[in-house]
């Protein structure tokens, strides 16, 4: 911008022009510097405002209800999780029991886990374990329990460190459905500010909660397409939420409002949350 082009008329900011001695040249240079600084600042602001790939700010509460995409049908191929991000196939719930007596390094790590963590779980000595899922670096074992008189699951995870399998952790497990690798489990409930669905209803007003930390932000824009299964007696809806990247704080949040379109009238059927195993009536956050 400050270079002289052939045949161009020299203007007041053309520092190659002699306009009357050293002082005049100094004044010209100072003026050019001020002009260039302002110009660069304006260019920088403009570049920031239109930066390619810049992310829009995340929404904050309150938010309007989000119409969810058309329903899919993917729960048959979905995996399960006990939390923590590790998943295992649904068939893992029906894997053979007796893993505590099996041979192999991962089973040795299972027994080491029972010796290390088992005393914290009364009755664990009588449980029998199944290998629910395994890959090259980790494995998850499940045991069916009757803790507090209610049937449930306990999980043990073991990991491979270099060439050795080691205990990783043990805890209660409520299996939750993960529809795809892009999403994490969620729960949902009917929005109480709307009337309950009637026989002719083809739209549901719901509230959605993800199970991962979100720094108090709503799930708007991160809710999956619903997976809906219709039977003569039930309508089962499974919904997931895409986790936020990076470190997030954990705090209670209101449910994120959303609307679900049904392919057929609701009728007199029972509504179920398919994100839980087994499917259960929808309820607020875990």
Beta strands, then each sheet from edge to edge (+ up, - down):
strand 1: 66-67
strand 2: 79-81
strand 3: 87-89
strand 4: 129-134
strand 5: 138-145
strand 6: 152-161
strand 7: 164-173
strand 8: 176-178
strand 9: 184-190
strand 10: 203-210
strand 11: 227-230
strand 12: 234-238
strand 13: 240-241
strand 14: 256-261
strand 15: 270-273
sheet 1: 1+ 14+ 10- 9+ 13-
sheet 2: 3+ 2- 8+
sheet 3: 4+ 5- 6+ 7-
sheet 4: 11+ 12- 15-
end
